[in-house]
Amino acid sequence: MKRRILSLLLAACVSASLLTLPAGAATVAGFNDISDHTTAAAAECLRLLGAMDGYAGGAFRPEGQVTRAQFCKMATFVIKDGESQLSRYRTVTVFPDVKPSHWAAAYINLASNPKRGAAGDEKTDNSIIKGFMDGKFHPERVVSVGQAVTILMRLLGYTDADMGGIWPDGYMAEAAAVGLTDGVATPASEPLIRGAAARLFVNLLRC
């Protein structure tokens, strides 16, 4: 796993665990609508990382659905040097429905860049997100659990060639085997919610 994933998430998760309130409390570090402590600590981890914000009044809305654009933004924070690369991707167009004026254009373009690999490996296709058959990205569509798991598995270095079976079954099976989906029992075809997204990202530490 990339050192950036480990260093940033480990620091954030340690801070989150220190901020977790005693059993029976309903809030963690300002979020007042998460009763599950594991999810609350995961949400605080992503807040500290800057990958996911709360809402006015201290709410996290753990049941809220995550769009494809939002998930790309989250993924950017665990791509090696992702934040520093964003400026290079703000004015290009990779997908016809994601113009430079779109708020998430830089995040989406970075995540789809097939030459996002490490130095010396520039010809390897390391894109972590793909478009649809129509060539578009559809950024405002809700991201499915299967799509989200696939993106995170690609962040861990897995490729389509590593997976057997029909998508997303291969990715889901391998994700379960390495612990990526621990605590997330939602079927692959279902929409990803914010609480589950936080759990998935924190699970990267255990893979």
LODREN-638983 format. One record per residue (C-alpha): residue in three letters; y, x, z; residue number from 1. Coordinates in pm, whole numbers, padded with zeros to 5 digits, always signed. Layout:
BEGIN
<atom><resn>ALA</resn><Y>Y</Y><X>X</X><Z>Z</Z><resi>NUM</resi></atom>
...
This chain:
BEGIN
<atom><resn>MET</resn><Y>+00000</Y><X>+00000</X><Z>+00000</Z><resi>1</resi></atom>
<atom><resn>LYS</resn><Y>+00343</Y><X>+00129</X><Z>-00077</Z><resi>2</resi></atom>
<atom><resn>ARG</resn><Y>+00515</Y><X>+00307</X><Z>+00210</Z><resi>3</resi></atom>
<atom><resn>ARG</resn><Y>+00817</Y><X>+00080</X><Z>+00167</Z><resi>4</resi></atom>
<atom><resn>ILE</resn><Y>+00603</Y><X>-00227</X><Z>+00235</Z><resi>5</resi></atom>
<atom><resn>LEU</resn><Y>+00465</Y><X>-00072</X><Z>+00550</Z><resi>6</resi></atom>
<atom><resn>SER</resn><Y>+00786</Y><X>+00072</X><Z>+00689</Z><resi>7</resi></atom>
<atom><resn>LEU</resn><Y>+01009</Y><X>-00229</X><Z>+00633</Z><resi>8</resi></atom>
<atom><resn>LEU</resn><Y>+00763</Y><X>-00501</X><Z>+00724</Z><resi>9</resi></atom>
<atom><resn>LEU</resn><Y>+00622</Y><X>-00313</X><Z>+01021</Z><resi>10</resi></atom>
<atom><resn>ALA</resn><Y>+00968</Y><X>-00261</X><Z>+01167</Z><resi>11</resi></atom>
<atom><resn>ALA</resn><Y>+01058</Y><X>-00625</X><Z>+01103</Z><resi>12</resi></atom>
<atom><resn>CYS</resn><Y>+00736</Y><X>-00759</X><Z>+01251</Z><resi>13</resi></atom>
<atom><resn>VAL</resn><Y>+00763</Y><X>-00545</X><Z>+01563</Z><resi>14</resi></atom>
<atom><resn>SER</resn><Y>+01114</Y><X>-00679</X><Z>+01614</Z><resi>15</resi></atom>
<atom><resn>ALA</resn><Y>+00994</Y><X>-01034</X><Z>+01552</Z><resi>16</resi></atom>
<atom><resn>SER</resn><Y>+00712</Y><X>-01004</X><Z>+01802</Z><resi>17</resi></atom>
<atom><resn>LEU</resn><Y>+00954</Y><X>-00879</X><Z>+02065</Z><resi>18</resi></atom>
<atom><resn>LEU</resn><Y>+01172</Y><X>-01181</X><Z>+02002</Z><resi>19</resi></atom>
<atom><resn>THR</resn><Y>+00890</Y><X>-01432</X><Z>+02030</Z><resi>20</resi></atom>
<atom><resn>LEU</resn><Y>+00941</Y><X>-01665</X><Z>+02323</Z><resi>21</resi></atom>
<atom><resn>PRO</resn><Y>+00677</Y><X>-01748</X><Z>+02585</Z><resi>22</resi></atom>
<atom><resn>ALA</resn><Y>+00402</Y><X>-01998</X><Z>+02507</Z><resi>23</resi></atom>
<atom><resn>GLY</resn><Y>+00531</Y><X>-02352</X><Z>+02483</Z><resi>24</resi></atom>
<atom><resn>ALA</resn><Y>+00871</Y><X>-02257</X><Z>+02347</Z><resi>25</resi></atom>
<atom><resn>ALA</resn><Y>+00967</Y><X>-02402</X><Z>+02011</Z><resi>26</resi></atom>
<atom><resn>THR</resn><Y>+01209</Y><X>-02147</X><Z>+01874</Z><resi>27</resi></atom>
<atom><resn>VAL</resn><Y>+01202</Y><X>-01782</X><Z>+01777</Z><resi>28</resi></atom>
<atom><resn>ALA</resn><Y>+01522</Y><X>-01585</X><Z>+01725</Z><resi>29</resi></atom>
<atom><resn>GLY</resn><Y>+01729</Y><X>-01887</X><Z>+01629</Z><resi>30</resi></atom>
<atom><resn>PHE</resn><Y>+01482</Y><X>-02094</X><Z>+01427</Z><resi>31</resi></atom>
<atom><resn>ASN</resn><Y>+01456</Y><X>-02423</X><Z>+01609</Z><resi>32</resi></atom>
<atom><resn>ASP</resn><Y>+01208</Y><X>-02614</X><Z>+01394</Z><resi>33</resi></atom>
<atom><resn>ILE</resn><Y>+00892</Y><X>-02397</X><Z>+01404</Z><resi>34</resi></atom>
<atom><resn>SER</resn><Y>+00643</Y><X>-02479</X><Z>+01678</Z><resi>35</resi></atom>
<atom><resn>ASP</resn><Y>+00368</Y><X>-02239</X><Z>+01566</Z><resi>36</resi></atom>
<atom><resn>HIS</resn><Y>+00437</Y><X>-01895</X><Z>+01708</Z><resi>37</resi></atom>
<atom><resn>THR</resn><Y>+00258</Y><X>-01699</X><Z>+01437</Z><resi>38</resi></atom>
<atom><resn>THR</resn><Y>+00455</Y><X>-01873</X><Z>+01165</Z><resi>39</resi></atom>
<atom><resn>ALA</resn><Y>+00775</Y><X>-01834</X><Z>+01367</Z><resi>40</resi></atom>
<atom><resn>ALA</resn><Y>+00726</Y><X>-01459</X><Z>+01403</Z><resi>41</resi></atom>
<atom><resn>ALA</resn><Y>+00645</Y><X>-01430</X><Z>+01032</Z><resi>42</resi></atom>
<atom><resn>ALA</resn><Y>+00960</Y><X>-01623</X><Z>+00941</Z><resi>43</resi></atom>
<atom><resn>GLU</resn><Y>+01168</Y><X>-01400</X><Z>+01165</Z><resi>44</resi></atom>
<atom><resn>CYS</resn><Y>+01008</Y><X>-01097</X><Z>+01000</Z><resi>45</resi></atom>
<atom><resn>LEU</resn><Y>+01129</Y><X>-01212</X><Z>+00658</Z><resi>46</resi></atom>
<atom><resn>ARG</resn><Y>+01472</Y><X>-01296</X><Z>+00797</Z><resi>47</resi></atom>
<atom><resn>LEU</resn><Y>+01507</Y><X>-00944</X><Z>+00936</Z><resi>48</resi></atom>
<atom><resn>LEU</resn><Y>+01392</Y><X>-00804</X><Z>+00604</Z><resi>49</resi></atom>
<atom><resn>GLY</resn><Y>+01654</Y><X>-01013</X><Z>+00424</Z><resi>50</resi></atom>
<atom><resn>ALA</resn><Y>+01396</Y><X>-01181</X><Z>+00202</Z><resi>51</resi></atom>
<atom><resn>MET</resn><Y>+01428</Y><X>-01534</X><Z>+00337</Z><resi>52</resi></atom>
<atom><resn>ASP</resn><Y>+01719</Y><X>-01703</X><Z>+00511</Z><resi>53</resi></atom>
<atom><resn>GLY</resn><Y>+01737</Y><X>-02001</X><Z>+00740</Z><resi>54</resi></atom>
<atom><resn>TYR</resn><Y>+01956</Y><X>-02307</X><Z>+00709</Z><resi>55</resi></atom>
<atom><resn>ALA</resn><Y>+02261</Y><X>-02435</X><Z>+00892</Z><resi>56</resi></atom>
<atom><resn>GLY</resn><Y>+02193</Y><X>-02529</X><Z>+01251</Z><resi>57</resi></atom>
<atom><resn>GLY</resn><Y>+01917</Y><X>-02273</X><Z>+01298</Z><resi>58</resi></atom>
<atom><resn>ALA</resn><Y>+01650</Y><X>-02449</X><Z>+01091</Z><resi>59</resi></atom>
<atom><resn>PHE</resn><Y>+01388</Y><X>-02268</X><Z>+00885</Z><resi>60</resi></atom>
<atom><resn>ARG</resn><Y>+01232</Y><X>-02578</X><Z>+00721</Z><resi>61</resi></atom>
<atom><resn>PRO</resn><Y>+00876</Y><X>-02440</X><Z>+00723</Z><resi>62</resi></atom>
<atom><resn>GLU</resn><Y>+00750</Y><X>-02737</X><Z>+00520</Z><resi>63</resi></atom>
<atom><resn>GLY</resn><Y>+01005</Y><X>-02687</X><Z>+00245</Z><resi>64</resi></atom>
<atom><resn>GLN</resn><Y>+00867</Y><X>-02590</X><Z>-00094</Z><resi>65</resi></atom>
<atom><resn>VAL</resn><Y>+00937</Y><X>-02252</X><Z>-00256</Z><resi>66</resi></atom>
<atom><resn>THR</resn><Y>+01045</Y><X>-02224</X><Z>-00619</Z><resi>67</resi></atom>
<atom><resn>ARG</resn><Y>+00929</Y><X>-01952</X><Z>-00856</Z><resi>68</resi></atom>
<atom><resn>ALA</resn><Y>+01278</Y><X>-01799</X><Z>-00853</Z><resi>69</resi></atom>
<atom><resn>GLN</resn><Y>+01290</Y><X>-01793</X><Z>-00473</Z><resi>70</resi></atom>
<atom><resn>PHE</resn><Y>+00950</Y><X>-01628</X><Z>-00452</Z><resi>71</resi></atom>
<atom><resn>CYS</resn><Y>+01058</Y><X>-01358</X><Z>-00697</Z><resi>72</resi></atom>
<atom><resn>LYS</resn><Y>+01352</Y><X>-01281</X><Z>-00473</Z><resi>73</resi></atom>
<atom><resn>MET</resn><Y>+01118</Y><X>-01246</X><Z>-00177</Z><resi>74</resi></atom>
<atom><resn>ALA</resn><Y>+00886</Y><X>-01016</X><Z>-00373</Z><resi>75</resi></atom>
<atom><resn>THR</resn><Y>+01175</Y><X>-00791</X><Z>-00471</Z><resi>76</resi></atom>
<atom><resn>PHE</resn><Y>+01219</Y><X>-00685</X><Z>-00110</Z><resi>77</resi></atom>
<atom><resn>VAL</resn><Y>+00873</Y><X>-00529</X><Z>-00102</Z><resi>78</resi></atom>
<atom><resn>ILE</resn><Y>+00886</Y><X>-00362</X><Z>-00444</Z><resi>79</resi></atom>
<atom><resn>LYS</resn><Y>+00946</Y><X>+00008</X><Z>-00397</Z><resi>80</resi></atom>
<atom><resn>ASP</resn><Y>+01322</Y><X>+00066</X><Z>-00432</Z><resi>81</resi></atom>
<atom><resn>GLY</resn><Y>+01350</Y><X>-00292</X><Z>-00557</Z><resi>82</resi></atom>
<atom><resn>GLU</resn><Y>+01691</Y><X>-00363</X><Z>-00410</Z><resi>83</resi></atom>
<atom><resn>SER</resn><Y>+01840</Y><X>-00047</X><Z>-00556</Z><resi>84</resi></atom>
<atom><resn>GLN</resn><Y>+01713</Y><X>-00138</X><Z>-00903</Z><resi>85</resi></atom>
<atom><resn>LEU</resn><Y>+01858</Y><X>-00489</X><Z>-00916</Z><resi>86</resi></atom>
<atom><resn>SER</resn><Y>+02183</Y><X>-00386</X><Z>-01082</Z><resi>87</resi></atom>
<atom><resn>ARG</resn><Y>+01988</Y><X>-00264</X><Z>-01386</Z><resi>88</resi></atom>
<atom><resn>TYR</resn><Y>+01844</Y><X>-00610</X><Z>-01443</Z><resi>89</resi></atom>
<atom><resn>ARG</resn><Y>+02143</Y><X>-00839</X><Z>-01395</Z><resi>90</resi></atom>
<atom><resn>THR</resn><Y>+02262</Y><X>-00843</X><Z>-01755</Z><resi>91</resi></atom>
<atom><resn>VAL</resn><Y>+01935</Y><X>-00853</X><Z>-01951</Z><resi>92</resi></atom>
<atom><resn>THR</resn><Y>+01734</Y><X>-01152</X><Z>-02068</Z><resi>93</resi></atom>
<atom><resn>VAL</resn><Y>+01355</Y><X>-01136</X><Z>-02039</Z><resi>94</resi></atom>
<atom><resn>PHE</resn><Y>+01289</Y><X>-01512</X><Z>-02046</Z><resi>95</resi></atom>
<atom><resn>PRO</resn><Y>+01498</Y><X>-01753</X><Z>-02258</Z><resi>96</resi></atom>
<atom><resn>ASP</resn><Y>+01543</Y><X>-01991</X><Z>-01965</Z><resi>97</resi></atom>
<atom><resn>VAL</resn><Y>+01667</Y><X>-01718</X><Z>-01728</Z><resi>98</resi></atom>
<atom><resn>LYS</resn><Y>+02006</Y><X>-01611</X><Z>-01857</Z><resi>99</resi></atom>
<atom><resn>PRO</resn><Y>+02212</Y><X>-01340</X><Z>-01684</Z><resi>100</resi></atom>
<atom><resn>SER</resn><Y>+02418</Y><X>-01617</X><Z>-01524</Z><resi>101</resi></atom>
<atom><resn>HIS</resn><Y>+02116</Y><X>-01747</X><Z>-01331</Z><resi>102</resi></atom>
<atom><resn>TRP</resn><Y>+02137</Y><X>-01656</X><Z>-00961</Z><resi>103</resi></atom>
<atom><resn>ALA</resn><Y>+01786</Y><X>-01507</X><Z>-00963</Z><resi>104</resi></atom>
<atom><resn>ALA</resn><Y>+01800</Y><X>-01332</X><Z>-01301</Z><resi>105</resi></atom>
<atom><resn>ALA</resn><Y>+01793</Y><X>-00980</X><Z>-01159</Z><resi>106</resi></atom>
<atom><resn>TYR</resn><Y>+01501</Y><X>-01059</X><Z>-00928</Z><resi>107</resi></atom>
<atom><resn>ILE</resn><Y>+01297</Y><X>-01226</X><Z>-01201</Z><resi>108</resi></atom>
<atom><resn>ASN</resn><Y>+01368</Y><X>-00957</X><Z>-01460</Z><resi>109</resi></atom>
<atom><resn>LEU</resn><Y>+01276</Y><X>-00680</X><Z>-01217</Z><resi>110</resi></atom>
<atom><resn>ALA</resn><Y>+00950</Y><X>-00848</X><Z>-01118</Z><resi>111</resi></atom>
<atom><resn>SER</resn><Y>+00855</Y><X>-00900</X><Z>-01483</Z><resi>112</resi></atom>
<atom><resn>ASN</resn><Y>+00935</Y><X>-00545</X><Z>-01592</Z><resi>113</resi></atom>
<atom><resn>PRO</resn><Y>+00612</Y><X>-00395</X><Z>-01727</Z><resi>114</resi></atom>
<atom><resn>LYS</resn><Y>+00740</Y><X>-00041</X><Z>-01665</Z><resi>115</resi></atom>
<atom><resn>ARG</resn><Y>+00810</Y><X>-00087</X><Z>-01297</Z><resi>116</resi></atom>
<atom><resn>GLY</resn><Y>+00548</Y><X>+00172</X><Z>-01209</Z><resi>117</resi></atom>
<atom><resn>ALA</resn><Y>+00576</Y><X>+00490</X><Z>-01008</Z><resi>118</resi></atom>
<atom><resn>ALA</resn><Y>+00726</Y><X>+00806</X><Z>-01155</Z><resi>119</resi></atom>
<atom><resn>GLY</resn><Y>+00489</Y><X>+00958</X><Z>-01406</Z><resi>120</resi></atom>
<atom><resn>ASP</resn><Y>+00320</Y><X>+00626</X><Z>-01471</Z><resi>121</resi></atom>
<atom><resn>GLU</resn><Y>+00587</Y><X>+00456</X><Z>-01678</Z><resi>122</resi></atom>
<atom><resn>LYS</resn><Y>+00350</Y><X>+00328</X><Z>-01946</Z><resi>123</resi></atom>
<atom><resn>THR</resn><Y>+00140</Y><X>+00123</X><Z>-01704</Z><resi>124</resi></atom>
<atom><resn>ASP</resn><Y>+00197</Y><X>-00252</X><Z>-01706</Z><resi>125</resi></atom>
<atom><resn>ASN</resn><Y>+00296</Y><X>-00311</X><Z>-01345</Z><resi>126</resi></atom>
<atom><resn>SER</resn><Y>+00469</Y><X>-00646</X><Z>-01387</Z><resi>127</resi></atom>
<atom><resn>ILE</resn><Y>+00388</Y><X>-00877</X><Z>-01099</Z><resi>128</resi></atom>
<atom><resn>ILE</resn><Y>+00502</Y><X>-01203</X><Z>-01258</Z><resi>129</resi></atom>
<atom><resn>LYS</resn><Y>+00433</Y><X>-01361</X><Z>-01595</Z><resi>130</resi></atom>
<atom><resn>GLY</resn><Y>+00585</Y><X>-01647</X><Z>-01792</Z><resi>131</resi></atom>
<atom><resn>PHE</resn><Y>+00413</Y><X>-01956</X><Z>-01927</Z><resi>132</resi></atom>
<atom><resn>MET</resn><Y>+00254</Y><X>-02014</X><Z>-02266</Z><resi>133</resi></atom>
<atom><resn>ASP</resn><Y>+00587</Y><X>-02143</X><Z>-02398</Z><resi>134</resi></atom>
<atom><resn>GLY</resn><Y>+00744</Y><X>-01804</X><Z>-02327</Z><resi>135</resi></atom>
<atom><resn>LYS</resn><Y>+00962</Y><X>-01941</X><Z>-02048</Z><resi>136</resi></atom>
<atom><resn>PHE</resn><Y>+00961</Y><X>-01864</X><Z>-01677</Z><resi>137</resi></atom>
<atom><resn>HIS</resn><Y>+01063</Y><X>-02206</X><Z>-01540</Z><resi>138</resi></atom>
<atom><resn>PRO</resn><Y>+01241</Y><X>-02062</X><Z>-01234</Z><resi>139</resi></atom>
<atom><resn>GLU</resn><Y>+01306</Y><X>-02397</X><Z>-01066</Z><resi>140</resi></atom>
<atom><resn>ARG</resn><Y>+00944</Y><X>-02508</X><Z>-01069</Z><resi>141</resi></atom>
<atom><resn>VAL</resn><Y>+00767</Y><X>-02493</X><Z>-00736</Z><resi>142</resi></atom>
<atom><resn>VAL</resn><Y>+00543</Y><X>-02188</X><Z>-00710</Z><resi>143</resi></atom>
<atom><resn>SER</resn><Y>+00179</Y><X>-02271</X><Z>-00642</Z><resi>144</resi></atom>
<atom><resn>VAL</resn><Y>-00025</Y><X>-02095</X><Z>-00377</Z><resi>145</resi></atom>
<atom><resn>GLY</resn><Y>-00239</Y><X>-01945</X><Z>-00653</Z><resi>146</resi></atom>
<atom><resn>GLN</resn><Y>+00064</Y><X>-01806</X><Z>-00834</Z><resi>147</resi></atom>
<atom><resn>ALA</resn><Y>+00208</Y><X>-01665</X><Z>-00512</Z><resi>148</resi></atom>
<atom><resn>VAL</resn><Y>-00120</Y><X>-01500</X><Z>-00412</Z><resi>149</resi></atom>
<atom><resn>THR</resn><Y>-00153</Y><X>-01348</X><Z>-00758</Z><resi>150</resi></atom>
<atom><resn>ILE</resn><Y>+00196</Y><X>-01197</X><Z>-00732</Z><resi>151</resi></atom>
<atom><resn>LEU</resn><Y>+00124</Y><X>-01046</X><Z>-00392</Z><resi>152</resi></atom>
<atom><resn>MET</resn><Y>-00213</Y><X>-00910</X><Z>-00500</Z><resi>153</resi></atom>
<atom><resn>ARG</resn><Y>-00040</Y><X>-00741</X><Z>-00793</Z><resi>154</resi></atom>
<atom><resn>LEU</resn><Y>+00206</Y><X>-00591</X><Z>-00546</Z><resi>155</resi></atom>
<atom><resn>LEU</resn><Y>-00095</Y><X>-00442</X><Z>-00372</Z><resi>156</resi></atom>
<atom><resn>GLY</resn><Y>-00206</Y><X>-00283</X><Z>-00698</Z><resi>157</resi></atom>
<atom><resn>TYR</resn><Y>-00464</Y><X>-00533</X><Z>-00821</Z><resi>158</resi></atom>
<atom><resn>THR</resn><Y>-00471</Y><X>-00627</X><Z>-01189</Z><resi>159</resi></atom>
<atom><resn>ASP</resn><Y>-00634</Y><X>-00902</X><Z>-01392</Z><resi>160</resi></atom>
<atom><resn>ALA</resn><Y>-00903</Y><X>-00652</X><Z>-01489</Z><resi>161</resi></atom>
<atom><resn>ASP</resn><Y>-01003</Y><X>-00621</X><Z>-01122</Z><resi>162</resi></atom>
<atom><resn>MET</resn><Y>-01071</Y><X>-00992</X><Z>-01088</Z><resi>163</resi></atom>
<atom><resn>GLY</resn><Y>-01376</Y><X>-01185</X><Z>-01194</Z><resi>164</resi></atom>
<atom><resn>GLY</resn><Y>-01406</Y><X>-01553</X><Z>-01274</Z><resi>165</resi></atom>
<atom><resn>ILE</resn><Y>-01139</Y><X>-01795</X><Z>-01385</Z><resi>166</resi></atom>
<atom><resn>TRP</resn><Y>-00779</Y><X>-01763</X><Z>-01266</Z><resi>167</resi></atom>
<atom><resn>PRO</resn><Y>-00679</Y><X>-01813</X><Z>-00991</Z><resi>168</resi></atom>
<atom><resn>ASP</resn><Y>-01025</Y><X>-01821</X><Z>-00833</Z><resi>169</resi></atom>
<atom><resn>GLY</resn><Y>-01078</Y><X>-01446</X><Z>-00868</Z><resi>170</resi></atom>
<atom><resn>TYR</resn><Y>-00745</Y><X>-01363</X><Z>-00709</Z><resi>171</resi></atom>
<atom><resn>MET</resn><Y>-00794</Y><X>-01615</X><Z>-00429</Z><resi>172</resi></atom>
<atom><resn>ALA</resn><Y>-01141</Y><X>-01484</X><Z>-00347</Z><resi>173</resi></atom>
<atom><resn>GLU</resn><Y>-01026</Y><X>-01123</X><Z>-00335</Z><resi>174</resi></atom>
<atom><resn>ALA</resn><Y>-00717</Y><X>-01218</X><Z>-00136</Z><resi>175</resi></atom>
<atom><resn>ALA</resn><Y>-00937</Y><X>-01386</X><Z>+00123</Z><resi>176</resi></atom>
<atom><resn>ALA</resn><Y>-01164</Y><X>-01081</X><Z>+00134</Z><resi>177</resi></atom>
<atom><resn>VAL</resn><Y>-00877</Y><X>-00843</X><Z>+00211</Z><resi>178</resi></atom>
<atom><resn>GLY</resn><Y>-00706</Y><X>-01077</X><Z>+00458</Z><resi>179</resi></atom>
<atom><resn>LEU</resn><Y>-00402</Y><X>-01170</X><Z>+00251</Z><resi>180</resi></atom>
<atom><resn>THR</resn><Y>-00455</Y><X>-01543</X><Z>+00298</Z><resi>181</resi></atom>
<atom><resn>ASP</resn><Y>-00544</Y><X>-01533</X><Z>+00668</Z><resi>182</resi></atom>
<atom><resn>GLY</resn><Y>-00395</Y><X>-01843</X><Z>+00829</Z><resi>183</resi></atom>
<atom><resn>VAL</resn><Y>-00314</Y><X>-02003</X><Z>+00494</Z><resi>184</resi></atom>
<atom><resn>ALA</resn><Y>-00576</Y><X>-02262</X><Z>+00402</Z><resi>185</resi></atom>
<atom><resn>THR</resn><Y>-00377</Y><X>-02443</X><Z>+00134</Z><resi>186</resi></atom>
<atom><resn>PRO</resn><Y>-00566</Y><X>-02479</X><Z>-00198</Z><resi>187</resi></atom>
<atom><resn>ALA</resn><Y>-00449</Y><X>-02260</X><Z>-00487</Z><resi>188</resi></atom>
<atom><resn>SER</resn><Y>-00319</Y><X>-02555</X><Z>-00688</Z><resi>189</resi></atom>
<atom><resn>GLU</resn><Y>-00094</Y><X>-02686</X><Z>-00411</Z><resi>190</resi></atom>
<atom><resn>PRO</resn><Y>+00278</Y><X>-02605</X><Z>-00379</Z><resi>191</resi></atom>
<atom><resn>LEU</resn><Y>+00364</Y><X>-02310</X><Z>-00156</Z><resi>192</resi></atom>
<atom><resn>ILE</resn><Y>+00572</Y><X>-02400</X><Z>+00148</Z><resi>193</resi></atom>
<atom><resn>ARG</resn><Y>+00811</Y><X>-02169</X><Z>+00330</Z><resi>194</resi></atom>
<atom><resn>GLY</resn><Y>+00598</Y><X>-02130</X><Z>+00643</Z><resi>195</resi></atom>
<atom><resn>ALA</resn><Y>+00294</Y><X>-02028</X><Z>+00439</Z><resi>196</resi></atom>
<atom><resn>ALA</resn><Y>+00506</Y><X>-01791</X><Z>+00229</Z><resi>197</resi></atom>
<atom><resn>ALA</resn><Y>+00617</Y><X>-01611</X><Z>+00543</Z><resi>198</resi></atom>
<atom><resn>ARG</resn><Y>+00256</Y><X>-01582</X><Z>+00661</Z><resi>199</resi></atom>
<atom><resn>LEU</resn><Y>+00144</Y><X>-01441</X><Z>+00325</Z><resi>200</resi></atom>
<atom><resn>PHE</resn><Y>+00409</Y><X>-01169</X><Z>+00321</Z><resi>201</resi></atom>
<atom><resn>VAL</resn><Y>+00334</Y><X>-01059</X><Z>+00675</Z><resi>202</resi></atom>
<atom><resn>ASN</resn><Y>-00038</Y><X>-01050</X><Z>+00592</Z><resi>203</resi></atom>
<atom><resn>LEU</resn><Y>+00041</Y><X>-00770</X><Z>+00347</Z><resi>204</resi></atom>
<atom><resn>LEU</resn><Y>+00042</Y><X>-00543</X><Z>+00652</Z><resi>205</resi></atom>
<atom><resn>ARG</resn><Y>-00321</Y><X>-00623</X><Z>+00727</Z><resi>206</resi></atom>
<atom><resn>CYS</resn><Y>-00461</Y><X>-00579</X><Z>+00378</Z><resi>207</resi></atom>
